[in-house]
Structure formats: C-alpha cells, structure tokens
Amino acid sequence: MSLGSPLDIVGILSALIGVAALLIWVERRLLAIWQDRLGPNRVGPLGLFQVVADMLKILSKEDWIPPFADKPVFVLAPVLIMASMLAAFAVIPVAPDIGIIDFDFDLLYVLAVLALSVYGVVLAGYASNSKYSLIGSLRATAQAVSYEVFLAMSALGVVMLAGTFDLRAIVEAQRDRWFVVPQFLGFVLFFIGLLAETHRTPFDLPEAENELVAGYHTEYSGMKFGMFFVGEYIGVTLGSALIVTLFFGGWMGPVLPPLAWFVIKTAFFIVLFILVRGALPRPRYDQLMSFGWLVMLPLAFLNLLVTGAVILWQ
C-alpha cells in the first residue's frame, strides 16, 4: 500500500469539491442549451456567480431540525453520504504519480464504500420521521442495493481481463487497447448501474418531486441539504472517473500530459450524465426494478460467461 503526498491529497479533495460546486452551473447551462432556453445568465459572466449566490443562500439559511426528527441520526445521514463519496475517490488513480492511496484491492474498496452510502439514505428517511422521506429512502435503498449487484458484475469482466483489482494495474493493462473494446456490453451495464447508484435521471425515482415532494431530502434544509446536493455531484464525478479508469485507459493518451487526458475523459462522461438527464423520461418504479432484475442481471451474467470463455480459449 502506498500513500500520496499531502499536496496530492489536499489538491485532489479540493479539486473534487470545487468541481462538484461548478457542476451545478454546468448542468444548468447545458440543459438550457439542449432545451433551447437561456439558463442562468444574469449573475456574473455567463451566470457563473449564480452558483456562489446559491451556495451563500444555502449556507445562510436557518439550519433547522424538525422537532419530530431523531436529531443525532438526522445530522449524521448527509455527512455519511458526502464522506463515503469522498472516501471512494481516494483510490482513483488520477495520473501515474498522482493519487491519494493505492493498494491491491482498489476496486473492491470503491464498491464497498459506495454500498456504505446507502446507509446515509436509509438513516435520512428513518430519522426524518416523515412518510414522504421514509418512502423515498425505501425506494432509494431497494434501487441502490439492486443495481449495486449489476454494477459489480459488469466490472468483473475488466477484472478478468486485467487479472487484478488494482485500479492502477487495470489502467496499465490498457496500454495497447482500451477495455471498452472487448467489454462494450460491460461498459453499458456499468454506466446504467452508475446512473441508478447516483440517483440520476432517469433513475431519480427516490426523489420523484411530483410524487414524494423530494423523497428523503424533504425535511432537510440549509447546510445539510447542501451536503446531499454536493454529495450527488461528487458521485457523478466519481462515476465518470471510474468509467475512464476501467474502460477508457485512465490517464493514457498521446501528446498531452496524463493529468490532462484524465480530466478531459472524465469531463466527457460528466457531460454524458447531464445529457441523459435532458434526454430520457423517468420510468415507473416497478419498471425500474423489473429492468434491473430481468434485463440487467441476465446481460451481466452473459458478459461474464462470454468473457470467461474467451479468456479460456485464448
């Protein structure tokens, strides 16, 4: 196991939180362009200061806790979600010599920490003592636990090809060919699983504003609501970085420095996450769960069987 320098640790975590805040503006602007409207364009150049105004508004709001809530658990839930996303990013190899921590089972660690974030959702719904919050958290838990299965299975094809769970070794194994070529089905399944895991449209049913007000967010305000919000965007960044690392060669590319390639590839998939939100409708909850168990599961098994057969044949 190796630990990055203090400069790497502070730089990566600071950049991650900064990117998560900037994505609020990026998502609004891109959705506005695709939907043929203006979006934020009044506060600052291109509306950039709108994010600052929104953050100041959230931070200055009364940090109210409902009297009927379980206060310690109510406060812990958003902290757990944001902390788990930051902790999962700690093993992402940003460049050959840039990273926070590296050990032999990076991918298993990421999947385990992502699973821990479900507890934050469960606790938020339970502690809010509200039927809307409880229903939203139950939806989110069932969705996350189900799609975590397919997320892990779709990544196993890459593990079989690379012969390791070490993310740096997986990147190095793609020096001659990106794994998206032999594992295109695995990539599609992994991307869909990440959409469900991060509760992004069209899989944002736990929040379903027209049904559940805001799901497990309902009773939250101020800084605690902001932590949920930032945690979601950190999850999008983490998911994009994972896709780049597992399927698109990580930091590898010609001419430009490795860090630049990692940033460009990750930015592309962040934009793809946003484009999916602007393009696809939200399914019913039963359709979401049926799609997972009746479509995603057989395809994930098929991908593993074919990958194993090809490796044995070679």
N, C-alpha and C positions, 0 to 999 in steps of 0.2 A: 504494500500500500504506500502511495506517495501523496504528499500534501503540497498544494500550490503555495506560492509566496503570499505574504499578507497583501501585497499590491494586487495580485491576481484576484484574491478573494474579495477585497473591497471593490475593485473595479468591476468584476462580473456582477456582483449583487447590486451595486449602484446602477449599473447599466440596465440590469433586468427590471428594476423598479422604475427607472426612467422610461424605458421602452413601454412598460405596461401603462404608464400615465399617458404617453404620447399616443398609444393605440386608441385611446378614447377619441382623440381628434381625427386620427387616420380613418377609423371606422366610419365616423360621421361624414367625413368628406367623400370617401369612396362610395358609400351608399347613396349619397346625394348625387354624385356624378352618374352612377348607374341608373338611378331613378329619375334622372333629368330634373333635378332641383338644385338649390343653392347650397344648403347645409350651413354650418357655422361660418360666417364671413364678416362679422361686424366687429368683434373684439380683437384688435391686433391684426397684423398682416395675415391674410388668408384665414382669419379666425383662430389663429394659434393660441391666443391668450384666453380663449373660451375655456380651455382645459384648466388653466390656472384659476379662472373665476369659479368654475365648478368645484375644484378642489378646495378653494377657500370657503366656498359655501358649505361644503360637507364638513370641513374641519370646524367651522364656526357655529354649526348647528348644535342645539342642545343634545348632549349625549344621553338621551332618555332611555330608561329601562322600565318596561311596563311593570306595574305593581304586582301583577299576577304571574310574572315570569320567575323561573328558577335562576336567580341572579348570577351565581358563580358560573353555572353551565352556559347561561346566555352570553356571558362575556367571553368564555373560552372558545365557543364554536367558531367565530370568524378568525380568531388568532390561529386556531388549529388548521383551518383551510389554507390561509396565506402561508403559514410556516411550512406546511407539507409541500406546497408548490415550490417554495424557495429551496427546501432541503433536497427535493428531487433534482433540481437543476444543478446541484453541487457536483454531480458526477459527469455532466455533459462536457465532452472534450471540445473546447472552442477552437483550439489550434494545437499543433504538435507540442508546443511548450507552454500553453496557456490552459489552465483549468484549476478547479478548487481542490478536488480529491480524485484519486484514481486507485481502483483495486480490481480484483479479478472477476467480480460479480456485479458490475455496474448496472446491467440491465435488470437483474433480479431486484436490486435495491430500488431502482426507479419504480418498478411495478408495485413493490411492497409499499413504498411511501405514497404513491398515488392511491392505493387501497386505503391508507390511513385517512386520506382527505374525506372519505365517505363518513367517517365518524363525526367530522365537523358538521356535515349536513344533517345527520341524524340528531345530534345534540341541539342544533339550531331549531329544528322543528319541535323537538320534545320540550326544550326549555322555554319556548315562546308561549306555551300553554294556549295555543290558538288552533282552531280546526283547520284553517287555511294553511298555516305553517306546517302542521302535522301531516296533512295530506300531501303537501308539496315535498316534505322531506321523505315520506314513504315512497313517493314516485321516484324521487332522485336516487334513493338508496337502491331500489329494485333495478332501476336503469343502469346505475353505475356498476353494481355487482354483476349484473348480467353481461354488460359489454366489456368489463374487465377480462372476462374469460376469453372472448374473441380477440381482444387487444393482445393478450399474452400469446395466444395460439398463433396469431398472424405474425408475431415477431419471431417465433421459434424457427421458421424457415430460414431466416437470416442467421440465427444462431447455428443451425445445422450446417449452413454453407461456410461460415467463418470458423466453426469449431470452438467458439468461446462466447462467454457472456460479457467480456471486457469490451466496452464501447470503443476504446482507442484501437484495440486489435481488430474490431469489426471495421473501423474506418480504414485501417491499413490493408485489410483483406480486399478492399475495393479499389486498389491501386490500378488494376488492369481493367476492371469492369464494375460499374455500379450494380448493387444488388437489386435495383428496381427492374433490371432486365430479366433475370431469371425468377424474380419474386414479385412480378407486377400484381398478381392477384393478392399476395400478402400485403403489398403496399396499399391497395384499395381498401382491403379489410381493416388495416391498421388505421388508415385515415378516417374511415367511418367510425371505428371504435373510439378514436380520439374526440370526434365531434360529440359522441354521446357522453364520454367521460368528462368533458369540459362543459357539458350542458349548453352547447352552442346550437343555434338554429340549423337544421330543423328539429334537433333533439333537445329543445329547451322546454319540454313539457313540464318539468318540475316548477318552473316559474309561471307558465301559462297565465299571462296577465288577465285574459278575458275569462278565465275560469277560477283561478285561485288568487286573484289580486296580484301577488308576487311570490307565491309559494313560501318557502322557508325564509325569504327576506322580509316578509310582511311586517313584522314587529320591530325591525331594525331601523336605526336612523344614525345620522352623524358619522363618526369615525368608524364605528363597527360596520355600518352599511358600506362605507368606502373600502374597508378591508375585503369584504365579499367581492366588490366590484374589481378591485385591483387583483385579487386572487384569481379571478376568471381570466383576466388578460395575461397574467403570468402563466396560467395554464395553457393558453393559446400559444404563447412564445415557447414554452417547454415542449408542447406537442410538435410544433414546427421544427424545433431543434432536434427532437428525437427522429422525426421523419428524415431530415437531412443526414443525421448520423447513421441511421440504419440502412437507408435505401439510396441515398444520393451522394455518397462519397465524403460526407462531412466537410472538412476544410479543403479537400483536394480540388485543384483546378489549375489551368495554365496562367502564366503571366502575372496575375495579381497575387498579393500576399495571402497566405492561408486564412488569416482572420477575415479578410475582405470577402473571400469566397463563402465562408461560413455565414457571414452576415447577409450577403446577397441571397443565398439559397434559403435561409431562414425567413427573410423578409418576403420572398416569393410565396412561401406557404402560409405566412400570416395573412397576406392579401387574399390567398385562396380561401382561407377560413371565412374572411369577410364576404367574399363573393358568394359563397354558398349561402350565407345568411340572406343576401339580397336576391337570390335566385330561386330558392326552394321553399315550398309551403310546409307548414307544420302538420305532421300526421296525427291521427288519434293515438292515444296511449296504448290501446290494445294492438294497433298496427305496429307501433314501435317495438313492443315486446315480441310479437309474432315474427317480425322481420329478423330480430336478433336470433331467436332460437330455431326458426325454421329455414332461414336463408344463410345468415352469417355462420352459424355453427357447422352446418354441412360443408360450406365452402372452405372454412378454416381447416376442417379435417381433411378435405380433398387436397388442399395446398400442402399440408404436412405429408400426406401419403405420397403424392407425386414427387415432392422434394426428396423424401427418403428413398424412393425408388430410383430416381435419377442419380443420387449420390452412390447408392449401392452398385448401379450399372456402370458408373464411371470407374 
